[in-house]
Each structure stands twice: as structure tokens, then as C-alpha cells.
Amino acid sequence: MLAYRAPRLVAVDPRHASQTCAACGQAHAASRRSQASFECVACGHADHADLNAARKIRRRGLALLRGKGRSHSATPTIREMDRRLAA
Ligand SMILES: [Zn+2]
């Protein structure tokens, strides 16, 4: 018998994610160097701008899940997100 667990969706506020550092949390417009480039003015963390924003949004989602008392590593959706972001 196959068991299927539906993925859990979490609504995350995306505001300023493209200008917020996924490493230190500093938000500054100057960190968004171009459409594709992110370099934190506070800590120097550099990444593709879309990946940096995706990591920041992921953290916001994990914080929401933790706030609801769920273990983030126990959900298939979070494990899949971890796998994709690590690739
Ligand atoms: Zn930073």
C-alpha cells in the first residue's frame, strides 16, 4: 500500500527578500547589485540574487512552521526544499 502525504504550503511574506541577506539578515537595497547579483553590504555574503531570495523566503517559511510547533525536518516538503536548495 502506498501512502501519500500532501505537501504543506505556507504563505510567506516575500517583501524585501531580494534585498535581504540570507546569511546575516541585513536588509539594504545596495546589496542587490544587479538583477542577478547579490552582495551583502554588511557581511560580504555573495550569491545569485534569486538563490539568496529563495533562501531567505525558505527561512521565513521555516520560522512560520517552527512557530506552529512542528519539527521542520520531519516534513517531506521541507526535506525536498532542503534537497533542491543544496543542489
Ligand atoms: Zn549579510
PDB file of the backbone (N, CA, C, O) and the ligand in Angstrom, with CONECT records:
HET     ZN  A 101       1
ATOM      1  N   MET A   1       0.841  -1.172   0.000  1.00  0.00           N
ATOM      2  CA  MET A   1       0.000   0.000   0.000  1.00  0.00           C
ATOM      3  C   MET A   1       0.888   1.237   0.000  1.00  0.00           C
ATOM      4  O   MET A   1       1.836   1.342   0.778  1.00  0.00           O
ATOM      5  N   LEU A   2       0.569   2.144  -0.864  1.00  0.00           N
ATOM      6  CA  LEU A   2       1.313   3.392  -0.936  1.00  0.00           C
ATOM      7  C   LEU A   2       0.624   4.452  -0.095  1.00  0.00           C
ATOM      8  O   LEU A   2      -0.601   4.575  -0.099  1.00  0.00           O
ATOM      9  N   ALA A   3       1.408   5.190   0.600  1.00  0.00           N
ATOM     10  CA  ALA A   3       0.865   6.294   1.390  1.00  0.00           C
ATOM     11  C   ALA A   3       1.328   7.602   0.763  1.00  0.00           C
ATOM     12  O   ALA A   3       2.485   7.725   0.363  1.00  0.00           O
ATOM     13  N   TYR A   4       0.472   8.533   0.680  1.00  0.00           N
ATOM     14  CA  TYR A   4       0.815   9.837   0.114  1.00  0.00           C
ATOM     15  C   TYR A   4       0.481  10.920   1.117  1.00  0.00           C
ATOM     16  O   TYR A   4      -0.633  11.015   1.633  1.00  0.00           O
ATOM     17  N   ARG A   5       1.483  11.725   1.370  1.00  0.00           N
ATOM     18  CA  ARG A   5       1.253  12.876   2.247  1.00  0.00           C
ATOM     19  C   ARG A   5       1.303  14.124   1.392  1.00  0.00           C
ATOM     20  O   ARG A   5       2.311  14.407   0.745  1.00  0.00           O
ATOM     21  N   ALA A   6       0.233  14.853   1.393  1.00  0.00           N
ATOM     22  CA  ALA A   6       0.173  16.077   0.599  1.00  0.00           C
ATOM     23  C   ALA A   6       1.204  17.078   1.109  1.00  0.00           C
ATOM     24  O   ALA A   6       1.399  17.211   2.317  1.00  0.00           O
ATOM     25  N   PRO A   7       1.870  17.787   0.184  1.00  0.00           N
ATOM     26  CA  PRO A   7       2.822  18.803   0.627  1.00  0.00           C
ATOM     27  C   PRO A   7       2.111  19.903   1.407  1.00  0.00           C
ATOM     28  O   PRO A   7       0.948  20.219   1.157  1.00  0.00           O
ATOM     29  N   ARG A   8       2.821  20.459   2.330  1.00  0.00           N
ATOM     30  CA  ARG A   8       2.247  21.516   3.144  1.00  0.00           C
ATOM     31  C   ARG A   8       2.696  22.862   2.585  1.00  0.00           C
ATOM     32  O   ARG A   8       3.888  23.098   2.387  1.00  0.00           O
ATOM     33  N   LEU A   9       1.755  23.713   2.341  1.00  0.00           N
ATOM     34  CA  LEU A   9       2.073  25.036   1.823  1.00  0.00           C
ATOM     35  C   LEU A   9       1.994  26.050   2.948  1.00  0.00           C
ATOM     36  O   LEU A   9       1.110  26.002   3.802  1.00  0.00           O
ATOM     37  N   VAL A  10       2.945  26.967   2.920  1.00  0.00           N
ATOM     38  CA  VAL A  10       2.989  28.018   3.929  1.00  0.00           C
ATOM     39  C   VAL A  10       3.042  29.352   3.201  1.00  0.00           C
ATOM     40  O   VAL A  10       3.895  29.547   2.335  1.00  0.00           O
ATOM     41  N   ALA A  11       2.157  30.262   3.535  1.00  0.00           N
ATOM     42  CA  ALA A  11       2.171  31.597   2.942  1.00  0.00           C
ATOM     43  C   ALA A  11       3.270  32.421   3.614  1.00  0.00           C
ATOM     44  O   ALA A  11       3.273  32.605   4.832  1.00  0.00           O
ATOM     45  N   VAL A  12       4.202  32.913   2.793  1.00  0.00           N
ATOM     46  CA  VAL A  12       5.346  33.671   3.303  1.00  0.00           C
ATOM     47  C   VAL A  12       5.319  35.069   2.700  1.00  0.00           C
ATOM     48  O   VAL A  12       5.087  35.227   1.502  1.00  0.00           O
ATOM     49  N   ASP A  13       5.552  36.060   3.511  1.00  0.00           N
ATOM     50  CA  ASP A  13       5.639  37.442   3.032  1.00  0.00           C
ATOM     51  C   ASP A  13       6.965  37.612   2.278  1.00  0.00           C
ATOM     52  O   ASP A  13       8.029  37.500   2.888  1.00  0.00           O
ATOM     53  N   PRO A  14       6.922  37.878   0.971  1.00  0.00           N
ATOM     54  CA  PRO A  14       8.165  37.970   0.197  1.00  0.00           C
ATOM     55  C   PRO A  14       8.792  39.362   0.192  1.00  0.00           C
ATOM     56  O   PRO A  14       9.839  39.565  -0.422  1.00  0.00           O
ATOM     57  N   ARG A  15       8.169  40.311   0.862  1.00  0.00           N
ATOM     58  CA  ARG A  15       8.672  41.686   0.786  1.00  0.00           C
ATOM     59  C   ARG A  15      10.128  41.794   1.228  1.00  0.00           C
ATOM     60  O   ARG A  15      10.529  41.269   2.266  1.00  0.00           O
ATOM     61  N   HIS A  16      10.901  42.491   0.406  1.00  0.00           N
ATOM     62  CA  HIS A  16      12.316  42.793   0.655  1.00  0.00           C
ATOM     63  C   HIS A  16      13.210  41.555   0.673  1.00  0.00           C
ATOM     64  O   HIS A  16      14.375  41.654   1.058  1.00  0.00           O
ATOM     65  N   ALA A  17      12.706  40.410   0.276  1.00  0.00           N
ATOM     66  CA  ALA A  17      13.547  39.210   0.264  1.00  0.00           C
ATOM     67  C   ALA A  17      14.713  39.370  -0.708  1.00  0.00           C
ATOM     68  O   ALA A  17      15.794  38.831  -0.470  1.00  0.00           O
ATOM     69  N   SER A  18      14.505  40.104  -1.800  1.00  0.00           N
ATOM     70  CA  SER A  18      15.575  40.258  -2.786  1.00  0.00           C
ATOM     71  C   SER A  18      16.662  41.214  -2.306  1.00  0.00           C
ATOM     72  O   SER A  18      17.739  41.278  -2.899  1.00  0.00           O
ATOM     73  N   GLN A  19      16.382  41.966  -1.225  1.00  0.00           N
ATOM     74  CA  GLN A  19      17.366  42.920  -0.700  1.00  0.00           C
ATOM     75  C   GLN A  19      17.882  42.496   0.671  1.00  0.00           C
ATOM     76  O   GLN A  19      18.661  43.220   1.292  1.00  0.00           O
ATOM     77  N   THR A  20      17.451  41.321   1.147  1.00  0.00           N
ATOM     78  CA  THR A  20      17.819  40.878   2.484  1.00  0.00           C
ATOM     79  C   THR A  20      18.812  39.727   2.403  1.00  0.00           C
ATOM     80  O   THR A  20      18.601  38.768   1.661  1.00  0.00           O
ATOM     81  N   CYS A  21      19.878  39.824   3.159  1.00  0.00           N
ATOM     82  CA  CYS A  21      20.934  38.812   3.143  1.00  0.00           C
ATOM     83  C   CYS A  21      20.457  37.526   3.816  1.00  0.00           C
ATOM     84  O   CYS A  21      19.947  37.543   4.937  1.00  0.00           O
ATOM     85  N   ALA A  22      20.636  36.411   3.102  1.00  0.00           N
ATOM     86  CA  ALA A  22      20.248  35.112   3.661  1.00  0.00           C
ATOM     87  C   ALA A  22      21.231  34.651   4.734  1.00  0.00           C
ATOM     88  O   ALA A  22      20.912  33.760   5.521  1.00  0.00           O
ATOM     89  N   ALA A  23      22.423  35.248   4.771  1.00  0.00           N
ATOM     90  CA  ALA A  23      23.430  34.839   5.752  1.00  0.00           C
ATOM     91  C   ALA A  23      23.288  35.593   7.071  1.00  0.00           C
ATOM     92  O   ALA A  23      23.341  34.984   8.140  1.00  0.00           O
ATOM     93  N   CYS A  24      23.108  36.923   7.005  1.00  0.00           N
ATOM     94  CA  CYS A  24      23.099  37.705   8.249  1.00  0.00           C
ATOM     95  C   CYS A  24      21.771  38.406   8.522  1.00  0.00           C
ATOM     96  O   CYS A  24      21.550  38.886   9.634  1.00  0.00           O
ATOM     97  N   GLY A  25      20.891  38.475   7.539  1.00  0.00           N
ATOM     98  CA  GLY A  25      19.581  39.085   7.744  1.00  0.00           C
ATOM     99  C   GLY A  25      19.529  40.581   7.513  1.00  0.00           C
ATOM    100  O   GLY A  25      18.468  41.190   7.647  1.00  0.00           O
ATOM    101  N   GLN A  26      20.660  41.186   7.168  1.00  0.00           N
ATOM    102  CA  GLN A  26      20.693  42.630   6.910  1.00  0.00           C
ATOM    103  C   GLN A  26      19.915  42.939   5.635  1.00  0.00           C
ATOM    104  O   GLN A  26      20.118  42.284   4.612  1.00  0.00           O
ATOM    105  N   ALA A  27      19.027  43.933   5.685  1.00  0.00           N
ATOM    106  CA  ALA A  27      18.269  44.354   4.511  1.00  0.00           C
ATOM    107  C   ALA A  27      18.771  45.706   4.046  1.00  0.00           C
ATOM    108  O   ALA A  27      18.751  46.682   4.796  1.00  0.00           O
ATOM    109  N   HIS A  28      19.228  45.757   2.788  1.00  0.00           N
ATOM    110  CA  HIS A  28      19.711  47.022   2.229  1.00  0.00           C
ATOM    111  C   HIS A  28      19.621  46.943   0.714  1.00  0.00           C
ATOM    112  O   HIS A  28      20.054  45.964   0.106  1.00  0.00           O
ATOM    113  N   ALA A  29      19.054  47.985   0.110  1.00  0.00           N
ATOM    114  CA  ALA A  29      18.874  47.994  -1.344  1.00  0.00           C
ATOM    115  C   ALA A  29      20.200  47.904  -2.086  1.00  0.00           C
ATOM    116  O   ALA A  29      20.254  47.343  -3.180  1.00  0.00           O
ATOM    117  N   ALA A  30      21.274  48.450  -1.508  1.00  0.00           N
ATOM    118  CA  ALA A  30      22.574  48.432  -2.185  1.00  0.00           C
ATOM    119  C   ALA A  30      23.162  47.025  -2.288  1.00  0.00           C
ATOM    120  O   ALA A  30      24.080  46.794  -3.074  1.00  0.00           O
ATOM    121  N   SER A  31      22.640  46.088  -1.499  1.00  0.00           N
ATOM    122  CA  SER A  31      23.137  44.709  -1.576  1.00  0.00           C
ATOM    123  C   SER A  31      22.712  44.036  -2.876  1.00  0.00           C
ATOM    124  O   SER A  31      23.359  43.092  -3.329  1.00  0.00           O
ATOM    125  N   ARG A  32      21.657  44.505  -3.459  1.00  0.00           N
ATOM    126  CA  ARG A  32      21.193  43.963  -4.747  1.00  0.00           C
ATOM    127  C   ARG A  32      21.939  44.706  -5.844  1.00  0.00           C
ATOM    128  O   ARG A  32      21.512  45.761  -6.313  1.00  0.00           O
ATOM    129  N   ARG A  33      23.071  44.123  -6.240  1.00  0.00           N
ATOM    130  CA  ARG A  33      23.968  44.796  -7.185  1.00  0.00           C
ATOM    131  C   ARG A  33      23.393  44.909  -8.587  1.00  0.00           C
ATOM    132  O   ARG A  33      23.628  45.893  -9.288  1.00  0.00           O
ATOM    133  N   SER A  34      22.639  43.897  -8.987  1.00  0.00           N
ATOM    134  CA  SER A  34      22.020  43.888 -10.313  1.00  0.00           C
ATOM    135  C   SER A  34      20.857  42.909 -10.262  1.00  0.00           C
ATOM    136  O   SER A  34      20.543  42.367  -9.202  1.00  0.00           O
ATOM    137  N   GLN A  35      20.229  42.685 -11.383  1.00  0.00           N
ATOM    138  CA  GLN A  35      19.113  41.741 -11.436  1.00  0.00           C
ATOM    139  C   GLN A  35      19.552  40.349 -10.975  1.00  0.00           C
ATOM    140  O   GLN A  35      18.777  39.626 -10.348  1.00  0.00           O
ATOM    141  N   ALA A  36      20.802  39.975 -11.289  1.00  0.00           N
ATOM    142  CA  ALA A  36      21.259  38.613 -10.999  1.00  0.00           C
ATOM    143  C   ALA A  36      22.230  38.523  -9.839  1.00  0.00           C
ATOM    144  O   ALA A  36      22.514  37.421  -9.368  1.00  0.00           O
ATOM    145  N   SER A  37      22.749  39.642  -9.363  1.00  0.00           N
ATOM    146  CA  SER A  37      23.837  39.605  -8.391  1.00  0.00           C
ATOM    147  C   SER A  37      23.445  40.193  -7.039  1.00  0.00           C
ATOM    148  O   SER A  37      22.864  41.276  -6.961  1.00  0.00           O
ATOM    149  N   PHE A  38      23.778  39.455  -5.971  1.00  0.00           N
ATOM    150  CA  PHE A  38      23.559  39.923  -4.608  1.00  0.00           C
ATOM    151  C   PHE A  38      24.888  39.883  -3.875  1.00  0.00           C
ATOM    152  O   PHE A  38      25.597  38.878  -3.912  1.00  0.00           O
ATOM    153  N   GLU A  39      25.224  40.990  -3.202  1.00  0.00           N
ATOM    154  CA  GLU A  39      26.411  41.028  -2.351  1.00  0.00           C
ATOM    155  C   GLU A  39      26.078  41.889  -1.145  1.00  0.00           C
ATOM    156  O   GLU A  39      25.858  43.093  -1.274  1.00  0.00           O
ATOM    157  N   CYS A  40      26.041  41.271   0.025  1.00  0.00           N
ATOM    158  CA  CYS A  40      25.633  41.946   1.254  1.00  0.00           C
ATOM    159  C   CYS A  40      26.606  43.065   1.621  1.00  0.00           C
ATOM    160  O   CYS A  40      27.818  42.855   1.679  1.00  0.00           O
ATOM    161  N   VAL A  41      26.059  44.257   1.868  1.00  0.00           N
ATOM    162  CA  VAL A  41      26.903  45.388   2.252  1.00  0.00           C
ATOM    163  C   VAL A  41      27.384  45.255   3.700  1.00  0.00           C
ATOM    164  O   VAL A  41      28.321  45.945   4.102  1.00  0.00           O
ATOM    165  N   ALA A  42      26.755  44.380   4.483  1.00  0.00           N
ATOM    166  CA  ALA A  42      27.134  44.224   5.891  1.00  0.00           C
ATOM    167  C   ALA A  42      28.165  43.125   6.108  1.00  0.00           C
ATOM    168  O   ALA A  42      29.164  43.339   6.794  1.00  0.00           O
ATOM    169  N   CYS A  43      27.931  41.945   5.526  1.00  0.00           N
ATOM    170  CA  CYS A  43      28.821  40.806   5.818  1.00  0.00           C
ATOM    171  C   CYS A  43      29.612  40.307   4.612  1.00  0.00           C
ATOM    172  O   CYS A  43      30.519  39.488   4.761  1.00  0.00           O
ATOM    173  N   GLY A  44      29.271  40.798   3.410  1.00  0.00           N
ATOM    174  CA  GLY A  44      30.004  40.399   2.220  1.00  0.00           C
ATOM    175  C   GLY A  44      29.510  39.126   1.564  1.00  0.00           C
ATOM    176  O   GLY A  44      30.058  38.709   0.544  1.00  0.00           O
ATOM    177  N   HIS A  45      28.471  38.490   2.133  1.00  0.00           N
ATOM    178  CA  HIS A  45      27.912  37.275   1.527  1.00  0.00           C
ATOM    179  C   HIS A  45      27.498  37.584   0.092  1.00  0.00           C
ATOM    180  O   HIS A  45      26.802  38.566  -0.165  1.00  0.00           O
ATOM    181  N   ALA A  46      27.932  36.737  -0.841  1.00  0.00           N
ATOM    182  CA  ALA A  46      27.609  36.932  -2.255  1.00  0.00           C
ATOM    183  C   ALA A  46      26.938  35.688  -2.798  1.00  0.00           C
ATOM    184  O   ALA A  46      27.316  34.565  -2.465  1.00  0.00           O
ATOM    185  N   ASP A  47      25.930  35.903  -3.646  1.00  0.00           N
ATOM    186  CA  ASP A  47      25.205  34.779  -4.224  1.00  0.00           C
ATOM    187  C   ASP A  47      24.412  35.294  -5.431  1.00  0.00           C
ATOM    188  O   ASP A  47      24.291  36.500  -5.646  1.00  0.00           O
ATOM    189  N   HIS A  48      23.883  34.361  -6.202  1.00  0.00           N
ATOM    190  CA  HIS A  48      22.937  34.768  -7.241  1.00  0.00           C
ATOM    191  C   HIS A  48      21.733  35.373  -6.517  1.00  0.00           C
ATOM    192  O   HIS A  48      21.271  34.825  -5.516  1.00  0.00           O
ATOM    193  N   ALA A  49      21.237  36.468  -7.006  1.00  0.00           N
ATOM    194  CA  ALA A  49      20.171  37.192  -6.302  1.00  0.00           C
ATOM    195  C   ALA A  49      18.925  36.336  -6.101  1.00  0.00           C
ATOM    196  O   ALA A  49      18.284  36.413  -5.053  1.00  0.00           O
ATOM    197  N   ASP A  50      18.580  35.528  -7.087  1.00  0.00           N
ATOM    198  CA  ASP A  50      17.381  34.688  -6.945  1.00  0.00           C
ATOM    199  C   ASP A  50      17.585  33.598  -5.888  1.00  0.00           C
ATOM    200  O   ASP A  50      16.664  33.291  -5.131  1.00  0.00           O
ATOM    201  N   LEU A  51      18.783  33.015  -5.833  1.00  0.00           N
ATOM    202  CA  LEU A  51      19.059  31.986  -4.819  1.00  0.00           C
ATOM    203  C   LEU A  51      19.066  32.589  -3.418  1.00  0.00           C
ATOM    204  O   LEU A  51      18.544  31.997  -2.474  1.00  0.00           O
ATOM    205  N   ASN A  52      19.664  33.772  -3.295  1.00  0.00           N
ATOM    206  CA  ASN A  52      19.665  34.436  -1.991  1.00  0.00           C
ATOM    207  C   ASN A  52      18.228  34.690  -1.522  1.00  0.00           C
ATOM    208  O   ASN A  52      17.894  34.429  -0.366  1.00  0.00           O
ATOM    209  N   ALA A  53      17.385  35.198  -2.420  1.00  0.00           N
ATOM    210  CA  ALA A  53      15.990  35.481  -2.055  1.00  0.00           C
ATOM    211  C   ALA A  53      15.240  34.191  -1.722  1.00  0.00           C
ATOM    212  O   ALA A  53      14.439  34.166  -0.788  1.00  0.00           O
ATOM    213  N   ALA A  54      15.494  33.120  -2.480  1.00  0.00           N
ATOM    214  CA  ALA A  54      14.833  31.836  -2.205  1.00  0.00           C
ATOM    215  C   ALA A  54      15.216  31.317  -0.824  1.00  0.00           C
ATOM    216  O   ALA A  54      14.374  30.798  -0.091  1.00  0.00           O
ATOM    217  N   ARG A  55      16.494  31.459  -0.474  1.00  0.00           N
ATOM    218  CA  ARG A  55      16.938  31.007   0.857  1.00  0.00           C
ATOM    219  C   ARG A  55      16.289  31.839   1.964  1.00  0.00           C
ATOM    220  O   ARG A  55      15.913  31.312   3.011  1.00  0.00           O
ATOM    221  N   LYS A  56      16.165  33.126   1.721  1.00  0.00           N
ATOM    222  CA  LYS A  56      15.550  33.996   2.726  1.00  0.00           C
ATOM    223  C   LYS A  56      14.065  33.632   2.902  1.00  0.00           C
ATOM    224  O   LYS A  56      13.570  33.551   4.025  1.00  0.00           O
ATOM    225  N   ILE A  57      13.373  33.418   1.793  1.00  0.00           N
ATOM    226  CA  ILE A  57      11.954  33.049   1.862  1.00  0.00           C
ATOM    227  C   ILE A  57      11.806  31.691   2.545  1.00  0.00           C
ATOM    228  O   ILE A  57      10.880  31.489   3.331  1.00  0.00           O
ATOM    229  N   ARG A  58      12.716  30.760   2.248  1.00  0.00           N
ATOM    230  CA  ARG A  58      12.691  29.450   2.906  1.00  0.00           C
ATOM    231  C   ARG A  58      12.807  29.610   4.418  1.00  0.00           C
ATOM    232  O   ARG A  58      12.058  28.992   5.174  1.00  0.00           O
ATOM    233  N   ARG A  59      13.746  30.441   4.852  1.00  0.00           N
ATOM    234  CA  ARG A  59      13.909  30.647   6.296  1.00  0.00           C
ATOM    235  C   ARG A  59      12.656  31.245   6.926  1.00  0.00           C
ATOM    236  O   ARG A  59      12.273  30.887   8.040  1.00  0.00           O
ATOM    237  N   ARG A  60      12.030  32.150   6.203  1.00  0.00           N
ATOM    238  CA  ARG A  60      10.783  32.724   6.739  1.00  0.00           C
ATOM    239  C   ARG A  60       9.715  31.637   6.872  1.00  0.00           C
ATOM    240  O   ARG A  60       8.970  31.608   7.852  1.00  0.00           O
ATOM    241  N   GLY A  61       9.645  30.754   5.891  1.00  0.00           N
ATOM    242  CA  GLY A  61       8.678  29.662   5.957  1.00  0.00           C
ATOM    243  C   GLY A  61       8.982  28.709   7.095  1.00  0.00           C
ATOM    244  O   GLY A  61       8.077  28.263   7.801  1.00  0.00           O
ATOM    245  N   LEU A  62      10.276  28.391   7.276  1.00  0.00           N
ATOM    246  CA  LEU A  62      10.659  27.502   8.378  1.00  0.00           C
ATOM    247  C   LEU A  62      10.319  28.130   9.718  1.00  0.00           C
ATOM    248  O   LEU A  62       9.874  27.445  10.639  1.00  0.00           O
ATOM    249  N   ALA A  63      10.531  29.443   9.825  1.00  0.00           N
ATOM    250  CA  ALA A  63      10.211  30.127  11.084  1.00  0.00           C
ATOM    251  C   ALA A  63       8.716  30.040  11.361  1.00  0.00           C
ATOM    252  O   ALA A  63       8.302  29.871  12.508  1.00  0.00           O
ATOM    253  N   LEU A  64       7.906  30.155  10.310  1.00  0.00           N
ATOM    254  CA  LEU A  64       6.460  30.036  10.490  1.00  0.00           C
ATOM    255  C   LEU A  64       6.098  28.626  10.954  1.00  0.00           C
ATOM    256  O   LEU A  64       5.269  28.452  11.848  1.00  0.00           O
ATOM    257  N   LEU A  65       6.728  27.622  10.338  1.00  0.00           N
ATOM    258  CA  LEU A  65       6.440  26.242  10.730  1.00  0.00           C
ATOM    259  C   LEU A  65       6.874  25.978  12.162  1.00  0.00           C
ATOM    260  O   LEU A  65       6.161  25.325  12.924  1.00  0.00           O
ATOM    261  N   ARG A  66       8.040  26.486  12.524  1.00  0.00           N
ATOM    262  CA  ARG A  66       8.523  26.294  13.901  1.00  0.00           C
ATOM    263  C   ARG A  66       7.600  26.985  14.889  1.00  0.00           C
ATOM    264  O   ARG A  66       7.366  26.491  15.992  1.00  0.00           O
ATOM    265  N   GLY A  67       7.083  28.128  14.481  1.00  0.00           N
ATOM    266  CA  GLY A  67       6.184  28.868  15.357  1.00  0.00           C
ATOM    267  C   GLY A  67       4.903  28.120  15.640  1.00  0.00           C
ATOM    268  O   GLY A  67       4.227  28.367  16.638  1.00  0.00           O
ATOM    269  N   LYS A  68       4.577  27.193  14.740  1.00  0.00           N
ATOM    270  CA  LYS A  68       3.372  26.394  14.931  1.00  0.00           C
ATOM    271  C   LYS A  68       3.689  25.081  15.633  1.00  0.00           C
ATOM    272  O   LYS A  68       2.835  24.200  15.733  1.00  0.00           O
ATOM    273  N   GLY A  69       4.932  24.952  16.123  1.00  0.00           N
ATOM    274  CA  GLY A  69       5.282  23.804  16.933  1.00  0.00           C
ATOM    275  C   GLY A  69       5.590  22.540  16.157  1.00  0.00           C
ATOM    276  O   GLY A  69       5.547  21.445  16.718  1.00  0.00           O
ATOM    277  N   ARG A  70       5.903  22.674  14.860  1.00  0.00           N
ATOM    278  CA  ARG A  70       6.234  21.500  14.073  1.00  0.00           C
ATOM    279  C   ARG A  70       7.731  21.401  13.900  1.00  0.00           C
ATOM    280  O   ARG A  70       8.429  22.412  13.823  1.00  0.00           O
ATOM    281  N   SER A  71       8.210  20.202  13.842  1.00  0.00           N
ATOM    282  CA  SER A  71       9.621  19.973  13.578  1.00  0.00           C
ATOM    283  C   SER A  71       9.846  20.111  12.080  1.00  0.00           C
ATOM    284  O   SER A  71       9.293  19.339  11.297  1.00  0.00           O
ATOM    285  N   HIS A  72      10.655  21.089  11.672  1.00  0.00           N
ATOM    286  CA  HIS A  72      10.827  21.345  10.243  1.00  0.00           C
ATOM    287  C   HIS A  72      11.447  20.174   9.504  1.00  0.00           C
ATOM    288  O   HIS A  72      11.142  19.951   8.333  1.00  0.00           O
ATOM    289  N   SER A  73      12.313  19.425  10.170  1.00  0.00           N
ATOM    290  CA  SER A  73      12.982  18.327   9.471  1.00  0.00           C
ATOM    291  C   SER A  73      12.062  17.117   9.309  1.00  0.00           C
ATOM    292  O   SER A  73      12.396  16.176   8.590  1.00  0.00           O
ATOM    293  N   ALA A  74      10.923  17.137   9.963  1.00  0.00           N
ATOM    294  CA  ALA A  74      10.029  15.988   9.908  1.00  0.00           C
ATOM    295  C   ALA A  74       9.054  16.059   8.738  1.00  0.00           C
ATOM    296  O   ALA A  74       8.349  15.086   8.471  1.00  0.00           O
ATOM    297  N   THR A  75       8.999  17.176   8.042  1.00  0.00           N
ATOM    298  CA  THR A  75       8.022  17.293   6.966  1.00  0.00           C
ATOM    299  C   THR A  75       8.673  16.996   5.615  1.00  0.00           C
ATOM    300  O   THR A  75       9.766  17.491   5.338  1.00  0.00           O
ATOM    301  N   PRO A  76       8.024  16.204   4.782  1.00  0.00           N
ATOM    302  CA  PRO A  76       8.584  15.895   3.456  1.00  0.00           C
ATOM    303  C   PRO A  76       8.810  17.140   2.617  1.00  0.00           C
ATOM    304  O   PRO A  76       9.774  17.203   1.854  1.00  0.00           O
ATOM    305  N   THR A  77       7.945  18.124   2.745  1.00  0.00           N
ATOM    306  CA  THR A  77       8.087  19.347   1.956  1.00  0.00           C
ATOM    307  C   THR A  77       9.388  20.051   2.294  1.00  0.00           C
ATOM    308  O   THR A  77      10.095  20.496   1.390  1.00  0.00           O
ATOM    309  N   ILE A  78       9.720  20.164   3.565  1.00  0.00           N
ATOM    310  CA  ILE A  78      10.947  20.847   3.963  1.00  0.00           C
ATOM    311  C   ILE A  78      12.166  20.046   3.542  1.00  0.00           C
ATOM    312  O   ILE A  78      13.163  20.631   3.120  1.00  0.00           O
ATOM    313  N   ARG A  79      12.117  18.738   3.644  1.00  0.00           N
ATOM    314  CA  ARG A  79      13.255  17.925   3.189  1.00  0.00           C
ATOM    315  C   ARG A  79      13.476  18.113   1.695  1.00  0.00           C
ATOM    316  O   ARG A  79      14.620  18.185   1.247  1.00  0.00           O
ATOM    317  N   GLU A  80      12.398  18.194   0.915  1.00  0.00           N
ATOM    318  CA  GLU A  80      12.528  18.404  -0.526  1.00  0.00           C
ATOM    319  C   GLU A  80      13.098  19.791  -0.813  1.00  0.00           C
ATOM    320  O   GLU A  80      13.932  19.946  -1.705  1.00  0.00           O
ATOM    321  N   MET A  81      12.658  20.790  -0.069  1.00  0.00           N
ATOM    322  CA  MET A  81      13.197  22.139  -0.256  1.00  0.00           C
ATOM    323  C   MET A  81      14.678  22.158   0.076  1.00  0.00           C
ATOM    324  O   MET A  81      15.459  22.781  -0.643  1.00  0.00           O
ATOM    325  N   ASP A  82      15.085  21.488   1.150  1.00  0.00           N
ATOM    326  CA  ASP A  82      16.492  21.418   1.520  1.00  0.00           C
ATOM    327  C   ASP A  82      17.307  20.768   0.409  1.00  0.00           C
ATOM    328  O   ASP A  82      18.389  21.240   0.059  1.00  0.00           O
ATOM    329  N   ARG A  83      16.770  19.668  -0.147  1.00  0.00           N
ATOM    330  CA  ARG A  83      17.484  18.958  -1.195  1.00  0.00           C
ATOM    331  C   ARG A  83      17.673  19.855  -2.423  1.00  0.00           C
ATOM    332  O   ARG A  83      18.760  19.900  -3.000  1.00  0.00           O
ATOM    333  N   ARG A  84      16.624  20.559  -2.816  1.00  0.00           N
ATOM    334  CA  ARG A  84      16.714  21.407  -4.010  1.00  0.00           C
ATOM    335  C   ARG A  84      17.655  22.583  -3.809  1.00  0.00           C
ATOM    336  O   ARG A  84      18.415  22.930  -4.712  1.00  0.00           O
ATOM    337  N   LEU A  85      17.612  23.197  -2.638  1.00  0.00           N
ATOM    338  CA  LEU A  85      18.469  24.361  -2.397  1.00  0.00           C
ATOM    339  C   LEU A  85      19.937  23.956  -2.236  1.00  0.00           C
ATOM    340  O   LEU A  85      20.837  24.754  -2.499  1.00  0.00           O
ATOM    341  N   ALA A  86      20.174  22.712  -1.803  1.00  0.00           N
ATOM    342  CA  ALA A  86      21.552  22.250  -1.628  1.00  0.00           C
ATOM    343  C   ALA A  86      22.191  21.887  -2.964  1.00  0.00           C
ATOM    344  O   ALA A  86      23.416  21.840  -3.073  1.00  0.00           O
ATOM    345  N   ALA A  87      21.370  21.631  -3.982  1.00  0.00           N
ATOM    346  CA  ALA A  87      21.902  21.214  -5.295  1.00  0.00           C
ATOM    347  C   ALA A  87      22.598  22.350  -6.007  1.00  0.00           C
ATOM    348  O   ALA A  87      23.098  22.169  -7.117  1.00  0.00           O
TER     349      ALA A  87
HETATM  350 ZN    ZN A 101      24.943  39.673   5.180  1.00  0.00          ZN2+
END
